[in-house]
Amino acid sequence: MADTASAQASPIARAAPIRLVIFDFDGTLSDSGDWFLSVVDQLARRFRFRTVAPDQVEMLRHKSSREVIDFLGISRWKMPLIARHLRKLVGLNAHQIELFPGTPDLLERLADTGVKIALVTSNSEANARKILGDGHAARIDFYACGSSLFGKAPKFRRVLKKMGIPAAQALAIGDETRDVDAAREVGMRAGSVLWGYASETALGALEPDALFREPQDILDYIAAHRP
């Protein structure tokens, strides 16, 4: 299990430079966790899945994304409906959701390196831009939004094709186990932030290429793998 910001590198990481970073949004760049917990019971009532008691939140952080869905008893066919409704709620309440404190500096400094930046999220592009603000949103070179909960891999492939960058030269960064799974499916390196949803134990069990404890760790890792 990796226990440092620059986890033990895979053969891909040792062989290829990083030219593209693909970020998740909620829980990675935006601090939306508390807001989501404030509406989860509303979602549970509307879509008839199990509510989350306050003392269950920490327990769920140690489960994989699929285990959380199973625990809540959410039918797969309901997931697109829930995602669509959630995007609408975010749009109405975007003013309540802030970026993590280190996000603005991270995007600015990363853009200055010349590494391309993309955003792949189940949230909408409009919501992401609203929360980012015009200045920070402009630093992102490509948006591929509205993915299904477990449908990030096709979005990753779209970004790679659009930007003309091989999977081996891209790093996907997220805060959930499904982000690692999707990156692996496409053949990209996977980095996991430890300030988002999933616990270090849950993420580390999947052995991502890097675990990031703070935004500076991302910059340091990319600097070590520049062209």
Buried (B, 14 or more C-beta within 10 A) or exposed (E): EBEEBBBEBBEBBEEBEBBBBBBBBBBBBBBBBEBBEEBBEEBBEEBEBEEBEEEEEEEBBBBBBEEBBEBBEBEEEBBEEBBEBBBEBBEEBBEEBBBBEBBBEBBEBBBEBEBBBBBBBBBBBBBBBBBBEEEBBEBBBBBBBBBEBBBBBBBBBBBBEEBEBEBBBBBBBBBBBBBBBBBBBBBBBBBBBBBBBBBBEBBBBBBBBBBBBBBBBBBBBBEEBEE
